[in-house]
Amino acid sequence: MTDELSTPPSATDAGPGSGTASRDIADVPSVEIISTAALHLLSAAAVNLGLAEDLPEHKDLDEARSLIDALAGLLDAAAPSLGHHHAAPLRDGLRSLQLAFKEASSIPDEPGSGPGEKYTGAVYPATR
């Protein structure tokens, strides 16, 4: 029986092909990485708001709030890098999530205090 200590693998000894992943990610433009991260946050927030078709009964507004805050912060920080073409649909998705959160919440937040609103300003439903 040996008493070897288990150490986590490092990037240098991760195994065959480990350098390939680093080279592959180096070839991906930052706008794609940022957009992908934003889409993951959008999707996770939607699920936690009960908007997923396969989990409509699932609601966790605390989790949704955190995810919406993170998405708003990411989009705010990355806006200059994304440009209007990439940022506009992500901002639309963020606004939709913020409105869905307001609708799902039984206790309304003060204007400007809802999830992500410290980055976007107060969000109100469109008036007809």
Stockholm file with secondary structure:
# STOCKHOLM 1.0

chainA/1-128         MTDELSTPPSATDAGPGSGTASRDIADVPSVEIISTAALHLLSAAAVNLGLAEDLPEHKDLDEARSLIDALAGLLDAAAPSLGHHHAAPLRDGLRSLQLAFKEASSIPDEPGSGPGEKYTGAVYPATR
#=GR chainA/1-128 SS CCCCCCCCCCGGGSCTTHHHHHHHHHTSCHHHHHHHHHHHHHHHHHHHTTCCTTCTTCCCHHHHHHHHHHHHHHHHHHHHHHHHHHHHHHHHHHHHHHHHHHHHCSSCCCTTCSTTHHHHCCCCCCCC
#=GC SS_cons         CCCCCCCCCCGGGSCTTHHHHHHHHHTSCHHHHHHHHHHHHHHHHHHHTTCCTTCTTCCCHHHHHHHHHHHHHHHHHHHHHHHHHHHHHHHHHHHHHHHHHHHHCSSCCCTTCSTTHHHHCCCCCCCC
//
